């Protein structure tokens, strides 16, 4: 076990800065030849690093969708959560304080509060495991890659469902330029203002820097008569900035230092109760207000997300191999509160005083190059990864008001004996007629993780048209509860310690140590074929991936919960080809995943006082997808481009007994349910998107018009498959008209999103009082100016 503490990277960065100039070596030439300019931004070839080295996306035997900045702009994608609208099979939603849930092809994690995502997010090589910081603004990016299916060999930790890889623009030594963007959008009772900037500055012949920043003010999606604690709903404000310094020490050494930070203030936990349970109905919630975008919580809602990341990347080019070293330190903070019932009733609320994560990472990569022995038929990629994280709540308070938690029989709820004993004699004398908070349970729940792994992947050209890839990763991850204890604070201010846990509990409520280790080897085998002269690529692959065990230290009257490691076995077959004189790009893939111990979570006042983790014994996800990009009759239309793609998915729990959740009939939280055969959460049977774009060359520059469409067949937010906690099928239409004044480099864009004004949810919490949804954006029309000089 590694016992040293990897602290901020200042010393390591200084050491890298002392790297000496090595003898000049021949730079590897770019294999991709420059092609004639296409005026449509919707159809571009994108170079990717899905296998840790630059390759054309069409040559990579992996299901991948990659987007350049122009493509993202053409489809109206501004942040990573928008990617789902152009990436079938991907579902991304935010709820309860910017927490992001990511599912891909039926694999994901509802355990987003204290566990790590099952789809890994990387920003310029830095792994982001802190769920509130997963949603990233895409200003200043070089490209975005969405890698579908397990990526356990090269991306490793927790990439059991796939990976989202954001690549930033490197500082350029040649030119100074500035990009400015300003936009204003209008929706029902909502104004949105956005300002972005990107600047590149060469400092010397081999030193350059770039800087990007963004500011956004969003008046929220709710109606004008919505209030928070009887006051108007304030706007959300987001500010982010990033600076990158690049020093090309020699032809053989290239190093970058990046500092970035973000701050979001507002009401990110605000949600609407759109489907009350019987308990919610009993206290007067009807759900109609929520569906009309009206909210009136009694709690003064707030959310203050802050993040700071410092990272460095240094690349060495030797005669026989290339080497890359990545170091990073992350500090995230996310204090917020949450109105549990989502109404003006003084029911219950959570106040998170401190929710922080302190993360250190180091990765070293070794890549074969043209000078490596046998490089004419063998490609090697290997390395090691180290990760350390301290994360948790210190403290979080559960405050209970107008409801007597010791006498809820009228609502059909019986508290566990442990909680009744805990509150007996404390709450009852104070509750008669009182409509203000009468007590608060305070919990400190902290978890730490230390993980290291080594990986190697080799691709051998067996013949001119067939290649074999063998890979594997060995991982050793120790995770445990640092601290978990509960106290109670009475109305008069008296605070009494109640319990400090010295043992955890497993799914069967048996004692389990507060610390455990997940370790083992996960292999990958793949074959790819290019038997035809047109370059068509066929591939078949087998891969395993693991997401380490987890602990929930966030519970008020139950011992911390231990859940087993999540294991995925994946099979995939695919085709990438071009048709009709290279005017059509067609990608097809069929897949099957077998998942053991799929991690889930549930929240109930009667089940630990807050959050509980759970696992499905096993689940399966299988389906197929297509992705088509085409120049439509180029000899007739010139620049008419169409895209259409979709994912057909069948994701079910094949063994899920002893599951916990709210009863679909009564709404009461119950244990020991059998969810076997139910659909996996956030996994619609079909998702698809399509677009049609045309570009006309008119005086002054190109005029571009795009119409886009996204369809989601609907899904469940709960393993119970309760329609109350579901998202019915919905579709979204978008359009934009863009004119580029080439002489002045000014682009003017008029855009519209959700033109049908469709009601849908971006996330949902399943609570005792009902379905509290984070509502999707309404019909929005905006004007944007982009200026480069």
N, C-alpha and C positions, 0 to 999 in steps of 0.2 A: 504493500500500500504506500502511495506517495504521501509523505507527511509534511513536506515543505509548503510554505504559503507563497503562492505567486502573487505578488503585489504589483501596484501600478507600474506601467512599463517604462518609466522614465530611464532607469538604468539600462534596460535592454535596448531602448531606442538609441541611447547615447553610444552603446557598443556598436550598434549597426552603423551609426554615423562615422565610426572610425574604420569602416571597411576599406581596404586598400584597393587601389586600381589594379585590376588584373590585366594580363596581356589581351590585346584585342582579339576577338573571335568573329567569325562571319555570322552576321545576323540572319536568322531564318527568314527567307522571303515569304511574303504573303502569297498563299496559293490562289487566292480568289482574285481574278482579273477584274478590273473596273469595267462595268457594263454601261451601256448607253443609259442616259438619265430617264427615269420614269417619273412622270409628273404626278401620278397618284401616290399618296403617302400610305394608302391602305395595303399596298402590295410591295413588300421589300424582302430581300433575303437578309437573314440575320445570322451573324456569327455568334456562337454560344460557347460557354465553358462548362457544359453539363458533365464532362468527364475530366474537369480540372485543367483542360487545355483547349485552345481556341480551335473550333471546328464549325463548318457550316451545319446549321440545324438539320438540313435534309440528309446529312451523312452520318448522323448520330443514331445508333440503334436503340433509342429510348423514346417513349412517348413524351414529346416536349412541344410546348407552344412558346414562342419567343417573340418579343415585341420591341421595336425601336421606339425612340421618343416620338417620332413623327406618327407612327402607327397608333401609339397611345393617345396622342392628341387628336388624331382623326376619329377615334372611337369615343372620345370624351372621358378617358380614364385618367384620373388625377392622383389616386392613391391605390394601395394594394387591395383594399376591400372592393374596389371597382373591377378588379380583374375577373371576378366571377361572371360578369356580364358578357365577357368575350372568351371565357374559358369553360366550356361545358365540363361537367363532372366536378367542378370546384364550387364549394359553398363557403362563403366567409360572412360572418355576422358579428356585430358588437353588441354588448349589453352590460349593464351594471358596472359602470365606471370604466369604460373603454376596454373591457375584456373582450378579446377576439377569439371566436371559435372558428376553426378551419377544418373542413372536411373535404376529402378528395377521393372520388370513386368509392364512397362508402366507408372510408377510413378517416377517423378524426377523433377528437376528444371533447366530450362535454365536461370533462373535469378540468375546466379552464381556470378555476379560482386558485388552487394551490398546486396543480400539476402543470407539466409542460405540454405544449401543443404536440400533436402526432404528425403534423405537417410542418417541417422545419422552415424557418425564414432566415435567409442570409442577406446581409447588406455589405457588399464589397468584401466578402469572405468572413464577415463577423456574424456569428450565430446569435440570433435574438430569441431567447427562451421565455422572456417575461411577457406574458400575454397582453397586458395593456399597451405595450410598445411594439407589438407585431404590425399594427396598421401603420404604414409608412407613406409619407408624401413622396411623390416621384419627380420632384424638381431636380434637375441636374444629373439625370441618369443616362447611362450609355445604352442600356437595354434591360429588359426584365425577362427572366426565363421561368416558366412553370413546368417543373419536372413531375410527371405523373407516375404513380406507383412507388414502391419502396426504393429508397436510395441509400440503403444501409452500408454499402461498401465505401463509397467515396464521400458521402455527406454525413453518414454515421448517425450521431446521437439523435434519436427520436424522429428520424425521417422515415417512419414506418408507412406513412401515407403518401409521401412525396416531399417536394421542396420548392420553395419560392426563392429564386436567386436574383437579387437586385444588384446590378453592376453600375458603379458610378463612373462619371466621366473623369479621365485622368487630366491633370494639367498639361497643357501643350506648350512646347518651347518656341513655336514659330510666331504666333499672332496674339495680339490683344483684342479681345472682343467682349461685348456685354449683351446679354439677353434680358429683356424686361417683359413682364406680362402683367396686365391689369384686367380684371374682369369684375362685372357686376351682374348678379342674377336675381330674378324675382320669382317667387312662388306665392301661393296663397298665404297671406299673413306672414311672409318670410322674405327677408333680404339677405343676400350673401355677397360679401366683398372679398376679393382675393388679390394679393399682390405677390409677385415672385421675381427673383433676380438671380442671374448667374453671370459671373465675371471670370474671365481667364486672363492671367497676367504673366508673361515671361519676365523673369527677373534677371537671368543671365542666359548664356547659351545652353546651360545644362541645369538650370534651376527655374522652376515655375510654380505658380500657385493658382488655385481657383477658389471661388467663394460662391455659395448659393444661400439664399434665404427665402422664406415664405411667411406671409402673414395672412390670416383669414379670420373674418368675423361672420358668424352665422347666427341668424335670429331664431333658429330652431324650426321644427316642422309643425309646431302646435298652433292652435287657433288663437285669435287675438284676445279672447276672454279667458284663456288659460292663466293660471296663477301658481305661484310657489309661496306658500305661507302667506297667502292673501296679497302677494305683491306680483307685479308683472314678471314674466319669465325673462331672465337676462340672456344676452347673446353668448354663445361660445366663442372664445378667442384662442387662436392657435398661432404660435410663433416658433419657427424653426430656423436654424442656421448651421452651415457646415463650411469648414475651410480645409483645403487639402494642399499640402506642400510636397512637391516632388523634386528629387535631386538625382539626376543621372550621373552618378559618381564617375563612371567610365562606361565603355561599351559593354562591359560585363556586369555592372552593378547598377540597379535602379531601385530607389527606395522612396516610399511615400509615408507621410504622416497625416492623419486625418483627425480633426476634432469636430464633433457635432453635438448639438443640443436641441431640445425641443421642450416647449411648455404649452400646456393646454389648460385654460381656466374656463369654468362654466358649469353646466348642469348635465354632465354626460350620463348621470344615473337616472335621469328623468325618464319615466316609462308610463304607458297607459294600460290600465286594466281593461282588456278588450273582451275577456271571457271569464266572468267570475265563477268560482266554485259555489256549492251550496253555502259554505261559510261566508264567502264574499257576498252572496245574495242576502244572507241573514242579517248582515250589517249594513245593507242598503246599497250595494254596488250593482248597477245594472249593465254596465259594459257599453252602453250606447254613447256616453260621453267620450270614452276612449276611442271608439270607432269614428267619432267625429273630430278627432285630434284635440280633444279638450281634456286637460288635466288640472287638478286642483289639490295637490298634496299639501298636507299641513306642515311638513318638514321643510326647513330652509335648505333646499338641495344644493350641494356643491360637489365639484370634482376638480382636483388640481394635479394633473399628470405632468411630471418632469422627468427628463432623461438626459444623461450626458454620457458620451462614448468617445474614448480616445483609442486610436488603433494605428498600427504601422504595418506596412508590407514591404519586404525587401526581396528582390529577385536577383539571383546570381546565375549567370550563363557560363557554364564551364564547357570544356571541349567535348566531354562525354556525357554530361547530364546538366539539367537545369534544376535550381533549387529555389524554393520560396519559403519565407518565414513570415508568419502572421501573428501579431500580438495585440491584445485588446483588453481594455478595462471598461466595464459598464456600471453606471449607477442610476437606478430608476427609483422613483418615488411616486406613489399614487394614493394620497389620502382622499377620501370621499365619504358620503353618507348615502343611505338608500331607504326610501320609504317603502316598507314591506308590503303594505296594502295598496299603495299608490293612490290614495284618496285623501280627502280632508279629515278623515277619521283619525283620532289619536290612537291608532292600533299598536303597531310595532315598527321599529326602525333599527337599522344598523348604522353605526358611526365608526368608520375606520380612521383612527387617528394617525396611524403610521402603517403603510404598506410599502416595503422597500425591498430592493434586490441589489446585491453587490456581486458582480460577476467578473471573473478573470478567465481569459482563454489564451491558449497558445497552440499553434499548428505549424508543422514543418512538412513540406511536400518535396518529393524528389520525382522529376519527370525526365524520361529519356528524350534525347534529341537526335539530330542527324548523325552526331558523332558517336553515339552509343553503339557498342558492338551488336551486330545483328539487327540494326535499326531498319534495314530494308524489309524485314518481315516481323519484327517484334516491337511493340510499344508497351512501356512500363510506367505505371503511376503508383507511388507509394508514399507513406508518411506516418505521422503520429499526431495525436490531438489530445490536449489537456484542458479540462474544464473544472471550474470551482465556482460555486454559487451559495450565497447565504440569502435567504428570502423568507418573508412571512409578515405577520400582523403583530404590532406591538404598541397599543392593543387595539382590539375591535370590541365595540360595545353593542349589546342588544338591549334596547330600551323598550319597555312595554308600558302601554298606557291604558286606555279605556276598557280593555278586555282583561278579565281575571283569569290568569293562566292556570289557576288551581280549580276553576269551576267552569269548564268549557263543555260540559255534557249537553247543554242545550243546543250546541252547534255540532254535536255528534263526535266530539274529540275527547279522547281520554289520554292524558299525559302519561308517559312512562313513570313507574313508581319512583325511579331515581330523582326525576325532576320534581314530583310532588313532594317528596321528603325534603328536597333541597329548599323548596320555596315555602314549605309549611311554617306558619307562624311569622313569616316575613312579609308576605304580600297581602294576605287576606284582610288584616285589620285596616290596611290603608286604602283598600280598593272601593269601599262603599261610596258610590256617587262621584268618585274622583275621575276627572276627564283629562288629567295631565299625567306625564310619566311618573310611575310610582317606584320603579326600581330599574336598575341596569345591571346586566351580567357583563362582566369584562373578561376577555380572553386574550392571552398572549400565546400565539402559535408560530414558532419559528422552525424552519427546516434548512438543513445544509446538505450540499452535494459535492462530491469530489469524484471525477471520472477521468480515465485515461484510456486511449485506444490506439492501436496500430492497424494500418490497412495497406493492402497491395492489390493492384489489378494489372493483369497482363493480357494483351491482345496479340494473338499470333495469326499471321496470314497463312493459312494452310495451303490455299491455292490462290490463283489470281482473283478468284471470285468468291472465296469463302474464308471467313475469319472466325476464330474461336477466342472468347474472352473468359478468363478465369479470375475470380477475385474473392477477397475475404477480408473480414475485419474482426479483430479480437477486442472486446471491450470489458473493462472492469469499472463498475460504478458503485460507489458507496453513498447511500443516502440515509439520513436519519433525522429524528426530531431533536432539535437543540433545546427547546423549551416549550412546554405546554401546561398552562395553569389558568385557573378561573377564580374570580372573586366577584362579590356582589356589592353594589353601591345603592344604599337606600335613599329615599326622597330627602331625608334630613342630612345627607352628605356622608353618613357613616359608611365606611368601606370595610368589608370583611373577607379575608381570604377563605376560599372554599376547598380547593383541591389543587395539587400539583401532581401531574401524572408521571409515573415512573415506568409504566408499561403501555404498550399499544395493544390493539385488538385486531384480529383478522376478521374475515368475512363471516366466520361462524362465532364471533364474539369470544374466541379463545385468546388467551394472553399471547402477545408477540413482542419481541424486543423492539426498543425504540430506534434501532439501527440495523440495516441489512445491506447486503451486497448482491448486485446482479452482474454476472460475468459469463462470458462465453464467446463462441466463434460463430459468425454468420457468413455463409458463402454466397457466391454468385456465379452462374454459368450462363453463357449466351453464345449463340451462333448467329452470324449474319452473312447474307448471300447477296452478291450483285452479279447474277448470271447473264444479264442482258446488256447490250451495248448502250441502252438509254440510261444506265445508271440506277435503275430501280433497285431499292434496298429491301430485302426481306430479313426479318430477324425473329428469333425465338429466345426466350430467356426464362431462367429460374432464379429466384433470389429470396433470401431470408433477411429479416430485419427485426430489431428488438427495441422496445421502449422500456426503460428500466422501471422497477417498482417505485411506488410512491407512498407518501404518508399525508394524511390530512390532520394537521395539528390544530385546525380551526374548528373546534367544537366546544360547547360550553359545559355540558354535564356528562359527556361520554369520553372515554379514553381515545387518544388519537387512533385513527383508522389506518391500517396497512392494506395496500392492494398490490397484487402480484404484478410482475413484469408482463407487458403486452408484447406478444410475438406474432409476426406476420410471415406467411409463406405466399409467394407471388409467382404466378405463371402468366406469361404474355407472349403473344405472337403479333407481328405487325408488318406493315408494308408502307414504304414511302416511294412515290413514283411521280413522274410527270407525263402528261398526255397532250395530244393535239399540238405537236411542235412546241412543246414546253410552255404552252399558254395556260395549262392547268396543273396545279400541284395537288396531289391527292395523298393523304395519310390515313391509314386504317389500322386499328388495333383491337384485339380481343384479349380479355384478361380475366383472371380468376384469383381472388385472394382468400386465404383461410387465416382467420385471426383468432388467437387464443387470448382470453382475459382482456377483452376490450374495456378500457377504463371509462367509467361514467360517473356522474355526480347528481345529487339531488339536494334540495334545500327545503327544510321544514322546521317550524318552531317545535314540533313534537319529535324531532329526530336529531338529537344532538344540539338543539337550539339554533342551528344554522345550517351547516353544510355536512354532507356525508359522501364519501367515495364508495363506489361499487364497481364490480366487474361482471361482464357477461362471460359465461363459461367459454363460449365460442360463437363466432359469427362468420358468415361467408358473404363475399361481394363478387359479383361476376357481371360481365357485360361486354359491350363493344362500343367503339366510337369512330367517328369520321371527322376529317378536317379538310375542306376543299377551298383553295384560293384560285381564282381564275381571271385572266384577261378575257373579257367577253367580246368575241368577234373583233379583235384588234384592227383588222383591215377595214372594218366598217365604222366602229365607234372610237377607235384610237386609244382612249384612256378610261374605258368603262371597266371597273373591277368589281367582282363579286366574291363574297366569302360566305360559306355556310358550314356549320359544324354542329355536332351533337353527341351526346353520350346516353346510351341505353343502359340502365343499371338495375340490378336485382340484388339488394343488400338486406339480409335477414339475420336475426339472432337464431342460431341453430341449437344453442343450449344456454338458456338464461333462466335458471330457477333461483329462488330466493332473492328475487329482485325487489327493489324498493321504489315506491312512487305513489302518486296521488291516484286514488281509485277513480276510474272513469265515470262511475255512477254517482258516488257520494262526494268525491273530491277530497276525501280524507286520506292522509298519508298512511300507507300500510306497508308491512314487510312481508317477506316470504311469498312474493308473487311469482308466477311462471310467465315469462315474456317470450318463451321459445316460439319461434315462428313469426314474431312481430318484425316489422320493418326497422332497420337501423335508423337512428335519428339523423336528421339533416341529409337524407339520401333520397332525393327524388328519383322516380323511375326514368324520367327523361328530362334533360336540359339541353337547350340548343340556342344558337345565335346565328344571325345572318346579317349581312350588310350589302349595300349596293352603293358604289361611289363612282362619280364621273368627274373628270377634270377637263375644262375647256381653256384653251390658250386664247385669251382676249387681250386687248391693248392694256399694257401695264404689267401683266403677269397672269398666272393661272387662277382660275375660279373653280373651286372644288365644292361639290355637293355630295353629302352622304346621308343615307337613311339606314338606321340600324334597328335590330329587333332582337329581343331576348325572351325566351320562354322557359318557365319552370313548372314542372308537372305537380308540384306541391310535395310536402314532406311533413313528418312529425318531429316535434321538438322533444318528445318524451318517449321512452321505451314502452310505456303503457299503450302507445298509439291512441291516446285519448284525443278525439277531434278538438277538444277544448284547447289543447296545447299543440296546435298544428298550423301550418301555412298552406292554405289552399292554393291551387294552381293559379299562376298569374303570368302576365306578359308585360313587357316594357318596350315602348317605341321611343326612338330618339332620332334626331336629325340635326345637321349643321350645314351652314353655308359659309365658305371661307374664301377670302380673296387676298392673294399675296401681291403687294406692290413691290416687284422685284428690285427696282432701282433704289428704293429707300429701305428695303428689307422690313417692311411693315405688313403684318398679317392681321386682317380684320375677320372675326368669326362671330356669326350669329348662331346660337345653338338652342336646342330644346331637348329636355330629358323627361321621361315618363309622360309623354304627350297625351296619353289617355287618362292621366290622373288616377292611376291604379292604386288601390289600397293594398299594402303589403308590409310585412315586418322584416326588419333587418336583424333581429335577435329577440329572444324571449326567455324570461325566467318563469319556471313552473313553481308557483307558490301556493300556500294554503288558502289565500284569498282569491286566487285566479291566475290567469295568464297575463303577465305584465310584459307588454311588447315594446321594443324599441322600434318606432315606426319608420318605414321607408320614406324617402323623399317624395313629395308631391310633384305635380307638373311644374317644371322650372324652365324659364326662358332667360337666356343670358347673352351678354355681349362681351367679347374678349379682344384685347389688343396685344399682339406680340411684336416686339421691336428688337432688332438686332443691329448693333453697330460696333 
